[in-house]
Amino acid sequence: MAKTKRGRILWSLPSRGRGTCPVCDSKRIKLLYTRTAKDGTALKVCKKCFKADQVRIDAAGTKL
Ligand SMILES: [Zn+2]
């Protein structure tokens, strides 16, 4: 399978795969991972927050 998290594939994504992480508020970070909050909201999060507690994902989801 093609690598989807590094290299030229990122250039085809909106904002080249970068943005502000809703969980840790890092700017221009790569948002390549999806976590789902308890209300069903799919959030694009950074590598760090992919491993974050569900509590933090839920908090970011309700904030949006
Ligand atoms: Zn993050």
N, CA, C, O and the ligand as a Tripos MOL2 file, in Angstrom:
@<TRIPOS>MOLECULE
protein
  257   255    65     0     0
PROTEIN
NO_CHARGES

@<TRIPOS>ATOM
      1 N           0.8470   -1.2030    0.0000 N.3       1 MET1
      2 CA          0.0000    0.0000    0.0000 C.3       1 MET1
      3 C           0.8750    1.2430    0.0000 C.2       1 MET1
      4 O           1.9380    1.2630    0.6200 O.2       1 MET1
      5 N           0.4240    2.2790   -0.6970 N.am      2 ALA2
      6 CA          1.1860    3.5280   -0.7610 C.3       2 ALA2
      7 C           1.2270    4.1840    0.6090 C.2       2 ALA2
      8 O           0.2770    4.0970    1.3870 O.2       2 ALA2
      9 N           2.3360    4.8350    0.8850 N.am      3 LYS3
     10 CA          2.4550    5.5720    2.1470 C.3       3 LYS3
     11 C           1.5800    6.8140    2.0750 C.2       3 LYS3
     12 O           1.6840    7.5890    1.1250 O.2       3 LYS3
     13 N           0.7320    7.0080    3.0520 N.am      4 THR4
     14 CA         -0.2130    8.1290    3.0220 C.3       4 THR4
     15 C           0.1500    9.2080    4.0240 C.2       4 THR4
     16 O          -0.5590   10.2090    4.1240 O.2       4 THR4
     17 N           1.2310    9.0360    4.7670 N.am      5 LYS5
     18 CA          1.5600    9.9770    5.8340 C.3       5 LYS5
     19 C           2.9030   10.6680    5.6310 C.2       5 LYS5
     20 O           3.3460   11.4310    6.4900 O.2       5 LYS5
     21 N           3.5450   10.4070    4.5090 N.am      6 ARG6
     22 CA          4.8030   11.0850    4.2190 C.3       6 ARG6
     23 C           4.9950   11.1660    2.7060 C.2       6 ARG6
     24 O           4.4030   10.4100    1.9350 O.2       6 ARG6
     25 N           5.8450   12.1130    2.3140 N.am      7 GLY7
     26 CA          6.1790   12.2210    0.9020 C.3       7 GLY7
     27 C           5.1830   13.0320    0.1040 C.2       7 GLY7
     28 O           4.4090   13.8110    0.6600 O.2       7 GLY7
     29 N           5.2060   12.8420   -1.2080 N.am      8 ARG8
     30 CA          4.4600   13.6980   -2.1180 C.3       8 ARG8
     31 C           2.9520   13.5520   -1.9990 C.2       8 ARG8
     32 O           2.2180   14.4630   -2.3820 O.2       8 ARG8
     33 N           2.4710   12.4240   -1.4730 N.am      9 ILE9
     34 CA          1.0190   12.2160   -1.3340 C.3       9 ILE9
     35 C           0.3900   13.3260   -0.5050 C.2       9 ILE9
     36 O          -0.7710   13.6750   -0.7160 O.2       9 ILE9
     37 N           1.1520   13.8880    0.4420 N.am     10 LEU10
     38 CA          0.6330   14.9480    1.3040 C.3      10 LEU10
     39 C           0.2530   16.1970    0.5140 C.2      10 LEU10
     40 O          -0.6450   16.9440    0.9030 O.2      10 LEU10
     41 N           0.9450   16.4090   -0.5930 N.am     11 TRP11
     42 CA          0.6900   17.6080   -1.4030 C.3      11 TRP11
     43 C          -0.6900   17.5830   -2.0540 C.2      11 TRP11
     44 O          -1.1990   18.6220   -2.4750 O.2      11 TRP11
     45 N          -1.2920   16.4040   -2.1360 N.am     12 SER12
     46 CA         -2.6190   16.2830   -2.7430 C.3      12 SER12
     47 C          -3.7340   16.5190   -1.7310 C.2      12 SER12
     48 O          -4.9010   16.6180   -2.1090 O.2      12 SER12
     49 N          -3.3850   16.6100   -0.4520 N.am     13 LEU13
     50 CA         -4.3900   16.7940    0.5940 C.3      13 LEU13
     51 C          -4.7190   18.2730    0.7580 C.2      13 LEU13
     52 O          -3.9220   19.1290    0.3750 O.2      13 LEU13
     53 N          -5.9130   18.5910    1.3360 N.am     14 PRO14
     54 CA         -6.2210   19.9900    1.6230 C.3      14 PRO14
     55 C          -5.1700   20.5780    2.5690 C.2      14 PRO14
     56 O          -4.8200   19.9480    3.5670 O.2      14 PRO14
     57 N          -4.6680   21.7650    2.2690 N.am     15 SER15
     58 CA         -3.6210   22.4130    3.0590 C.3      15 SER15
     59 C          -2.3860   21.5300    3.1960 C.2      15 SER15
     60 O          -1.6250   21.6460    4.1560 O.2      15 SER15
     61 N          -2.2040   20.6520    2.2230 N.am     16 ARG16
     62 CA         -1.0700   19.7310    2.2360 C.3      16 ARG16
     63 C          -0.9880   18.9190    3.5270 C.2      16 ARG16
     64 O           0.0940   18.6190    4.0310 O.2      16 ARG16
     65 N          -2.1700   18.5740    4.0450 N.am     17 GLY17
     66 CA         -2.2130   17.7080    5.2180 C.3      17 GLY17
     67 C          -1.9430   18.4150    6.5250 C.2      17 GLY17
     68 O          -1.8650   17.7840    7.5790 O.2      17 GLY17
     69 N          -1.7980   19.7600    6.4530 N.am     18 ARG18
     70 CA         -1.4690   20.4970    7.6710 C.3      18 ARG18
     71 C          -2.6140   21.3860    8.1310 C.2      18 ARG18
     72 O          -3.4880   21.7600    7.3500 O.2      18 ARG18
     73 N          -2.5870   21.7150    9.4220 N.am     19 GLY19
     74 CA         -3.6050   22.5770    9.9910 C.3      19 GLY19
     75 C          -3.3590   22.7160   11.4770 C.2      19 GLY19
     76 O          -2.2710   22.4030   11.9610 O.2      19 GLY19
     77 N          -4.3640   23.1840   12.2060 N.am     20 THR20
     78 CA         -4.2510   23.3230   13.6470 C.3      20 THR20
     79 C          -4.9180   22.1310   14.3130 C.2      20 THR20
     80 O          -6.0910   21.8460   14.0730 O.2      20 THR20
     81 N          -4.1690   21.4490   15.1400 N.am     21 CYS21
     82 CA         -4.7190   20.2880   15.8310 C.3      21 CYS21
     83 C          -5.7650   20.7510   16.8440 C.2      21 CYS21
     84 O          -5.4700   21.6050   17.6810 O.2      21 CYS21
     85 N          -6.9900   20.2010   16.7840 N.am     22 PRO22
     86 CA         -8.0440   20.6320   17.7040 C.3      22 PRO22
     87 C          -7.7930   20.1920   19.1430 C.2      22 PRO22
     88 O          -8.3870   20.7420   20.0700 O.2      22 PRO22
     89 N          -6.9350   19.2230   19.3350 N.am     23 VAL23
     90 CA         -6.7100   18.6870   20.6790 C.3      23 VAL23
     91 C          -5.6040   19.4410   21.4070 C.2      23 VAL23
     92 O          -5.7850   19.8400   22.5570 O.2      23 VAL23
     93 N          -4.4480   19.6430   20.7470 N.am     24 CYS24
     94 CA         -3.3200   20.2860   21.4280 C.3      24 CYS24
     95 C          -3.0490   21.7040   20.9130 C.2      24 CYS24
     96 O          -2.1410   22.3740   21.4060 O.2      24 CYS24
     97 N          -3.8330   22.1690   19.9190 N.am     25 ASP25
     98 CA         -3.7180   23.5310   19.3840 C.3      25 ASP25
     99 C          -2.3740   23.8320   18.7320 C.2      25 ASP25
    100 O          -1.9920   24.9970   18.6270 O.2      25 ASP25
    101 N          -1.6600   22.8190   18.2980 N.am     26 SER26
    102 CA         -0.4270   23.0520   17.5540 C.3      26 SER26
    103 C          -0.7730   23.5900   16.1680 C.2      26 SER26
    104 O          -1.6420   23.0550   15.4810 O.2      26 SER26
    105 N          -0.0820   24.6500   15.7720 N.am     27 LYS27
    106 CA         -0.3500   25.2710   14.4730 C.3      27 LYS27
    107 C           0.4810   24.6240   13.3660 C.2      27 LYS27
    108 O           1.6200   24.2140   13.5890 O.2      27 LYS27
    109 N          -0.0970   24.5410   12.1850 N.am     28 ARG28
    110 CA          0.5990   24.0460   10.9830 C.3      28 ARG28
    111 C           1.2270   22.6690   11.1920 C.2      28 ARG28
    112 O           2.2610   22.3380   10.6120 O.2      28 ARG28
    113 N           0.5730   21.8870   12.0340 N.am     29 ILE29
    114 CA          1.0750   20.5380   12.2610 C.3      29 ILE29
    115 C           0.3710   19.6030   11.2840 C.2      29 ILE29
    116 O          -0.7070   19.9200   10.7820 O.2      29 ILE29
    117 N           0.9750   18.4660   11.0200 N.am     30 LYS30
    118 CA          0.3490   17.5210   10.1020 C.3      30 LYS30
    119 C          -0.8040   16.8000   10.7980 C.2      30 LYS30
    120 O          -0.6170   16.1550   11.8300 O.2      30 LYS30
    121 N          -1.9950   16.9200   10.2190 N.am     31 LEU31
    122 CA         -3.1890   16.2780   10.7630 C.3      31 LEU31
    123 C          -3.5010   15.0590    9.9020 C.2      31 LEU31
    124 O          -4.2550   15.1450    8.9320 O.2      31 LEU31
    125 N          -2.9250   13.9520   10.2620 N.am     32 LEU32
    126 CA         -3.0230   12.7730    9.4040 C.3      32 LEU32
    127 C          -3.7850   11.6350   10.0640 C.2      32 LEU32
    128 O          -3.9110   10.5520    9.4920 O.2      32 LEU32
    129 N          -4.2870   11.8780   11.2560 N.am     33 TYR33
    130 CA         -4.9350   10.8060   11.9900 C.3      33 TYR33
    131 C          -6.3490   11.2160   12.3480 C.2      33 TYR33
    132 O          -6.6100   12.3880   12.6190 O.2      33 TYR33
    133 N          -7.2520   10.2700   12.3530 N.am     34 THR34
    134 CA         -8.6440   10.5560   12.6780 C.3      34 THR34
    135 C          -9.0210    9.8730   13.9880 C.2      34 THR34
    136 O          -8.8290    8.6690   14.1620 O.2      34 THR34
    137 N          -9.5650   10.6770   14.9050 N.am     35 ARG35
    138 CA        -10.1180   10.1300   16.1410 C.3      35 ARG35
    139 C         -11.5820   10.5310   16.1850 C.2      35 ARG35
    140 O         -11.9520   11.5910   15.6810 O.2      35 ARG35
    141 N         -12.4090    9.7000   16.7780 N.am     36 THR36
    142 CA        -13.8370    9.9780   16.8340 C.3      36 THR36
    143 C         -14.2460   10.2750   18.2690 C.2      36 THR36
    144 O         -14.0030    9.4820   19.1780 O.2      36 THR36
    145 N         -14.8710   11.4340   18.4530 N.am     37 ALA37
    146 CA        -15.3620   11.8140   19.7820 C.3      37 ALA37
    147 C         -16.6250   11.0180   20.1020 C.2      37 ALA37
    148 O         -17.2050   10.3740   19.2280 O.2      37 ALA37
    149 N         -17.0370   11.0700   21.3510 N.am     38 LYS38
    150 CA        -18.1700   10.2360   21.7630 C.3      38 LYS38
    151 C         -19.4860   10.6520   21.1170 C.2      38 LYS38
    152 O         -20.4220    9.8560   21.0420 O.2      38 LYS38
    153 N         -19.5610   11.9070   20.6480 N.am     39 ASP39
    154 CA        -20.7810   12.3270   19.9500 C.3      39 ASP39
    155 C         -20.7320   11.9920   18.4570 C.2      39 ASP39
    156 O         -21.6220   12.3800   17.7000 O.2      39 ASP39
    157 N         -19.6990   11.2790   18.0440 N.am     40 GLY40
    158 CA        -19.6220   10.8340   16.6550 C.3      40 GLY40
    159 C         -18.8550   11.7570   15.7340 C.2      40 GLY40
    160 O         -18.7250   11.4740   14.5430 O.2      40 GLY40
    161 N         -18.3380   12.8680   16.2690 N.am     41 THR41
    162 CA        -17.5720   13.8070   15.4600 C.3      41 THR41
    163 C         -16.2010   13.2250   15.1190 C.2      41 THR41
    164 O         -15.4540   12.8210   16.0100 O.2      41 THR41
    165 N         -15.8800   13.1860   13.8490 N.am     42 ALA42
    166 CA        -14.5560   12.7320   13.4230 C.3      42 ALA42
    167 C         -13.6060   13.9130   13.4310 C.2      42 ALA42
    168 O         -13.8630   14.9190   12.7700 O.2      42 ALA42
    169 N         -12.5120   13.8040   14.1710 N.am     43 LEU43
    170 CA        -11.5450   14.8880   14.2900 C.3      43 LEU43
    171 C         -10.2280   14.4730   13.6560 C.2      43 LEU43
    172 O          -9.7400   13.3630   13.8700 O.2      43 LEU43
    173 N          -9.6600   15.3870   12.8690 N.am     44 LYS44
    174 CA         -8.3240   15.1530   12.3370 C.3      44 LYS44
    175 C          -7.3320   15.6560   13.3670 C.2      44 LYS44
    176 O          -7.3230   16.8390   13.7090 O.2      44 LYS44
    177 N          -6.5050   14.7620   13.8560 N.am     45 VAL45
    178 CA         -5.5720   15.1450   14.9130 C.3      45 VAL45
    179 C          -4.1350   14.8400   14.4890 C.2      45 VAL45
    180 O          -3.8970   14.1260   13.5150 O.2      45 VAL45
    181 N          -3.1890   15.3930   15.2400 N.am     46 CYS46
    182 CA         -1.7810   15.1730   14.9430 C.3      46 CYS46
    183 C          -1.3320   13.8290   15.5210 C.2      46 CYS46
    184 O          -2.0740   13.1280   16.2090 O.2      46 CYS46
    185 N          -0.0830   13.5150   15.2050 N.am     47 LYS47
    186 CA          0.4830   12.2370   15.6260 C.3      47 LYS47
    187 C           0.4440   12.0560   17.1420 C.2      47 LYS47
    188 O           0.1200   10.9820   17.6470 O.2      47 LYS47
    189 N           0.7870   13.1460   17.8640 N.am     48 LYS48
    190 CA          0.7990   13.0850   19.3320 C.3      48 LYS48
    191 C          -0.5810   12.7590   19.8760 C.2      48 LYS48
    192 O          -0.7400   11.9240   20.7670 O.2      48 LYS48
    193 N          -1.6030   13.4570   19.3010 N.am     49 CYS49
    194 CA         -2.9550   13.3380   19.8490 C.3      49 CYS49
    195 C          -3.6580   12.0770   19.3960 C.2      49 CYS49
    196 O          -4.7130   11.7300   19.9270 O.2      49 CYS49
    197 N          -3.0900   11.3860   18.4210 N.am     50 PHE50
    198 CA         -3.6440   10.0910   18.0350 C.3      50 PHE50
    199 C          -3.6080    9.1350   19.2190 C.2      50 PHE50
    200 O          -4.4530    8.2480   19.3440 O.2      50 PHE50
    201 N          -2.6150    9.3280   20.0890 N.am     51 LYS51
    202 CA         -2.4630    8.4670   21.2620 C.3      51 LYS51
    203 C          -3.0450    9.0930   22.5280 C.2      51 LYS51
    204 O          -2.9460    8.5220   23.6140 O.2      51 LYS51
    205 N          -3.6610   10.2870   22.3760 N.am     52 ALA52
    206 CA         -4.2010   10.9750   23.5460 C.3      52 ALA52
    207 C          -5.4130   10.2290   24.1190 C.2      52 ALA52
    208 O          -6.0370    9.4200   23.4330 O.2      52 ALA52
    209 N          -5.7320   10.5140   25.3810 N.am     53 ASP53
    210 CA         -6.8860    9.8930   26.0280 C.3      53 ASP53
    211 C          -8.1670   10.2790   25.3030 C.2      53 ASP53
    212 O          -8.2580   11.3600   24.7220 O.2      53 ASP53
    213 N          -9.1500    9.3980   25.3390 N.am     54 GLN54
    214 CA        -10.4560    9.6690   24.7200 C.3      54 GLN54
    215 C         -11.0920   10.9190   25.3330 C.2      54 GLN54
    216 O         -11.8120   11.6500   24.6530 O.2      54 GLN54
    217 N         -10.8210   11.1610   26.6190 N.am     55 VAL55
    218 CA        -11.3610   12.3420   27.2990 C.3      55 VAL55
    219 C         -10.9680   13.6240   26.5750 C.2      55 VAL55
    220 O         -11.7870   14.5240   26.3930 O.2      55 VAL55
    221 N          -9.7010   13.6930   26.1640 N.am     56 ARG56
    222 CA         -9.2080   14.8890   25.4680 C.3      56 ARG56
    223 C          -9.8300   15.0300   24.0790 C.2      56 ARG56
    224 O         -10.0840   16.1450   23.6220 O.2      56 ARG56
    225 N         -10.0720   13.9130   23.4140 N.am     57 ILE57
    226 CA        -10.7170   13.9360   22.0970 C.3      57 ILE57
    227 C         -12.1520   14.4370   22.2450 C.2      57 ILE57
    228 O         -12.6170   15.2610   21.4570 O.2      57 ILE57
    229 N         -12.8380   13.9340   23.2510 N.am     58 ASP58
    230 CA        -14.2190   14.3500   23.4940 C.3      58 ASP58
    231 C         -14.2960   15.8400   23.7910 C.2      58 ASP58
    232 O         -15.1960   16.5290   23.3110 O.2      58 ASP58
    233 N         -13.3460   16.3400   24.5870 N.am     59 ALA59
    234 CA        -13.3290   17.7570   24.9380 C.3      59 ALA59
    235 C         -13.1150   18.6190   23.7020 C.2      59 ALA59
    236 O         -13.7610   19.6550   23.5440 O.2      59 ALA59
    237 N         -12.2120   18.1970   22.8280 N.am     60 ALA60
    238 CA        -11.9500   18.9420   21.5880 C.3      60 ALA60
    239 C         -13.1630   18.8890   20.6790 C.2      60 ALA60
    240 O         -13.4580   19.8670   19.9920 O.2      60 ALA60
    241 N         -13.8660   17.7800   20.6600 N.am     61 GLY61
    242 CA        -15.0390   17.6170   19.8050 C.3      61 GLY61
    243 C         -16.1690   18.5430   20.1880 C.2      61 GLY61
    244 O         -16.8350   19.0970   19.3130 O.2      61 GLY61
    245 N         -16.4020   18.7230   21.4840 N.am     62 THR62
    246 CA        -17.4990   19.5710   21.9420 C.3      62 THR62
    247 C         -17.1350   21.0530   21.7880 C.2      62 THR62
    248 O         -18.0170   21.9090   21.7220 O.2      62 THR62
    249 N         -15.8270   21.3500   21.7300 N.am     63 LYS63
    250 CA        -15.3430   22.7300   21.6120 C.3      63 LYS63
    251 C         -15.6210   23.2890   20.2180 C.2      63 LYS63
    252 O         -15.8550   24.4870   20.0590 O.2      63 LYS63
    253 N         -15.5960   22.4220   19.2170 N.am     64 LEU64
    254 CA        -15.7490   22.8590   17.8270 C.3      64 LEU64
    255 C         -17.1700   23.3460   17.5410 C.2      64 LEU64
    256 O         -17.4710   23.7490   16.4180 O.2      64 LEU64
    257 ZN         -2.4370   17.4280   18.5670 Zn       65 ZN65
@<TRIPOS>BOND
     1     1     2 1
     2     2     3 1
     3     3     4 2
     4     3     5 am
     5     5     6 1
     6     6     7 1
     7     7     8 2
     8     7     9 am
     9     9    10 1
    10    10    11 1
    11    11    12 2
    12    11    13 am
    13    13    14 1
    14    14    15 1
    15    15    16 2
    16    15    17 am
    17    17    18 1
    18    18    19 1
    19    19    20 2
    20    19    21 am
    21    21    22 1
    22    22    23 1
    23    23    24 2
    24    23    25 am
    25    25    26 1
    26    26    27 1
    27    27    28 2
    28    27    29 am
    29    29    30 1
    30    30    31 1
    31    31    32 2
    32    31    33 am
    33    33    34 1
    34    34    35 1
    35    35    36 2
    36    35    37 am
    37    37    38 1
    38    38    39 1
    39    39    40 2
    40    39    41 am
    41    41    42 1
    42    42    43 1
    43    43    44 2
    44    43    45 am
    45    45    46 1
    46    46    47 1
    47    47    48 2
    48    47    49 am
    49    49    50 1
    50    50    51 1
    51    51    52 2
    52    51    53 am
    53    53    54 1
    54    54    55 1
    55    55    56 2
    56    55    57 am
    57    57    58 1
    58    58    59 1
    59    59    60 2
    60    59    61 am
    61    61    62 1
    62    62    63 1
    63    63    64 2
    64    63    65 am
    65    65    66 1
    66    66    67 1
    67    67    68 2
    68    67    69 am
    69    69    70 1
    70    70    71 1
    71    71    72 2
    72    71    73 am
    73    73    74 1
    74    74    75 1
    75    75    76 2
    76    75    77 am
    77    77    78 1
    78    78    79 1
    79    79    80 2
    80    79    81 am
    81    81    82 1
    82    82    83 1
    83    83    84 2
    84    83    85 am
    85    85    86 1
    86    86    87 1
    87    87    88 2
    88    87    89 am
    89    89    90 1
    90    90    91 1
    91    91    92 2
    92    91    93 am
    93    93    94 1
    94    94    95 1
    95    95    96 2
    96    95    97 am
    97    97    98 1
    98    98    99 1
    99    99   100 2
   100    99   101 am
   101   101   102 1
   102   102   103 1
   103   103   104 2
   104   103   105 am
   105   105   106 1
   106   106   107 1
   107   107   108 2
   108   107   109 am
   109   109   110 1
   110   110   111 1
   111   111   112 2
   112   111   113 am
   113   113   114 1
   114   114   115 1
   115   115   116 2
   116   115   117 am
   117   117   118 1
   118   118   119 1
   119   119   120 2
   120   119   121 am
   121   121   122 1
   122   122   123 1
   123   123   124 2
   124   123   125 am
   125   125   126 1
   126   126   127 1
   127   127   128 2
   128   127   129 am
   129   129   130 1
   130   130   131 1
   131   131   132 2
   132   131   133 am
   133   133   134 1
   134   134   135 1
   135   135   136 2
   136   135   137 am
   137   137   138 1
   138   138   139 1
   139   139   140 2
   140   139   141 am
   141   141   142 1
   142   142   143 1
   143   143   144 2
   144   143   145 am
   145   145   146 1
   146   146   147 1
   147   147   148 2
   148   147   149 am
   149   149   150 1
   150   150   151 1
   151   151   152 2
   152   151   153 am
   153   153   154 1
   154   154   155 1
   155   155   156 2
   156   155   157 am
   157   157   158 1
   158   158   159 1
   159   159   160 2
   160   159   161 am
   161   161   162 1
   162   162   163 1
   163   163   164 2
   164   163   165 am
   165   165   166 1
   166   166   167 1
   167   167   168 2
   168   167   169 am
   169   169   170 1
   170   170   171 1
   171   171   172 2
   172   171   173 am
   173   173   174 1
   174   174   175 1
   175   175   176 2
   176   175   177 am
   177   177   178 1
   178   178   179 1
   179   179   180 2
   180   179   181 am
   181   181   182 1
   182   182   183 1
   183   183   184 2
   184   183   185 am
   185   185   186 1
   186   186   187 1
   187   187   188 2
   188   187   189 am
   189   189   190 1
   190   190   191 1
   191   191   192 2
   192   191   193 am
   193   193   194 1
   194   194   195 1
   195   195   196 2
   196   195   197 am
   197   197   198 1
   198   198   199 1
   199   199   200 2
   200   199   201 am
   201   201   202 1
   202   202   203 1
   203   203   204 2
   204   203   205 am
   205   205   206 1
   206   206   207 1
   207   207   208 2
   208   207   209 am
   209   209   210 1
   210   210   211 1
   211   211   212 2
   212   211   213 am
   213   213   214 1
   214   214   215 1
   215   215   216 2
   216   215   217 am
   217   217   218 1
   218   218   219 1
   219   219   220 2
   220   219   221 am
   221   221   222 1
   222   222   223 1
   223   223   224 2
   224   223   225 am
   225   225   226 1
   226   226   227 1
   227   227   228 2
   228   227   229 am
   229   229   230 1
   230   230   231 1
   231   231   232 2
   232   231   233 am
   233   233   234 1
   234   234   235 1
   235   235   236 2
   236   235   237 am
   237   237   238 1
   238   238   239 1
   239   239   240 2
   240   239   241 am
   241   241   242 1
   242   242   243 1
   243   243   244 2
   244   243   245 am
   245   245   246 1
   246   246   247 1
   247   247   248 2
   248   247   249 am
   249   249   250 1
   250   250   251 1
   251   251   252 2
   252   251   253 am
   253   253   254 1
   254   254   255 1
   255   255   256 2
@<TRIPOS>SUBSTRUCTURE
     1 MET1         2 RESIDUE 1 A MET
     2 ALA2         6 RESIDUE 1 A ALA
     3 LYS3        10 RESIDUE 1 A LYS
     4 THR4        14 RESIDUE 1 A THR
     5 LYS5        18 RESIDUE 1 A LYS
     6 ARG6        22 RESIDUE 1 A ARG
     7 GLY7        26 RESIDUE 1 A GLY
     8 ARG8        30 RESIDUE 1 A ARG
     9 ILE9        34 RESIDUE 1 A ILE
    10 LEU10       38 RESIDUE 1 A LEU
    11 TRP11       42 RESIDUE 1 A TRP
    12 SER12       46 RESIDUE 1 A SER
    13 LEU13       50 RESIDUE 1 A LEU
    14 PRO14       54 RESIDUE 1 A PRO
    15 SER15       58 RESIDUE 1 A SER
    16 ARG16       62 RESIDUE 1 A ARG
    17 GLY17       66 RESIDUE 1 A GLY
    18 ARG18       70 RESIDUE 1 A ARG
    19 GLY19       74 RESIDUE 1 A GLY
    20 THR20       78 RESIDUE 1 A THR
    21 CYS21       82 RESIDUE 1 A CYS
    22 PRO22       86 RESIDUE 1 A PRO
    23 VAL23       90 RESIDUE 1 A VAL
    24 CYS24       94 RESIDUE 1 A CYS
    25 ASP25       98 RESIDUE 1 A ASP
    26 SER26      102 RESIDUE 1 A SER
    27 LYS27      106 RESIDUE 1 A LYS
    28 ARG28      110 RESIDUE 1 A ARG
    29 ILE29      114 RESIDUE 1 A ILE
    30 LYS30      118 RESIDUE 1 A LYS
    31 LEU31      122 RESIDUE 1 A LEU
    32 LEU32      126 RESIDUE 1 A LEU
    33 TYR33      130 RESIDUE 1 A TYR
    34 THR34      134 RESIDUE 1 A THR
    35 ARG35      138 RESIDUE 1 A ARG
    36 THR36      142 RESIDUE 1 A THR
    37 ALA37      146 RESIDUE 1 A ALA
    38 LYS38      150 RESIDUE 1 A LYS
    39 ASP39      154 RESIDUE 1 A ASP
    40 GLY40      158 RESIDUE 1 A GLY
    41 THR41      162 RESIDUE 1 A THR
    42 ALA42      166 RESIDUE 1 A ALA
    43 LEU43      170 RESIDUE 1 A LEU
    44 LYS44      174 RESIDUE 1 A LYS
    45 VAL45      178 RESIDUE 1 A VAL
    46 CYS46      182 RESIDUE 1 A CYS
    47 LYS47      186 RESIDUE 1 A LYS
    48 LYS48      190 RESIDUE 1 A LYS
    49 CYS49      194 RESIDUE 1 A CYS
    50 PHE50      198 RESIDUE 1 A PHE
    51 LYS51      202 RESIDUE 1 A LYS
    52 ALA52      206 RESIDUE 1 A ALA
    53 ASP53      210 RESIDUE 1 A ASP
    54 GLN54      214 RESIDUE 1 A GLN
    55 VAL55      218 RESIDUE 1 A VAL
    56 ARG56      222 RESIDUE 1 A ARG
    57 ILE57      226 RESIDUE 1 A ILE
    58 ASP58      230 RESIDUE 1 A ASP
    59 ALA59      234 RESIDUE 1 A ALA
    60 ALA60      238 RESIDUE 1 A ALA
    61 GLY61      242 RESIDUE 1 A GLY
    62 THR62      246 RESIDUE 1 A THR
    63 LYS63      250 RESIDUE 1 A LYS
    64 LEU64      254 RESIDUE 1 A LEU
    65 ZN65       257 GROUP 0 **** ****
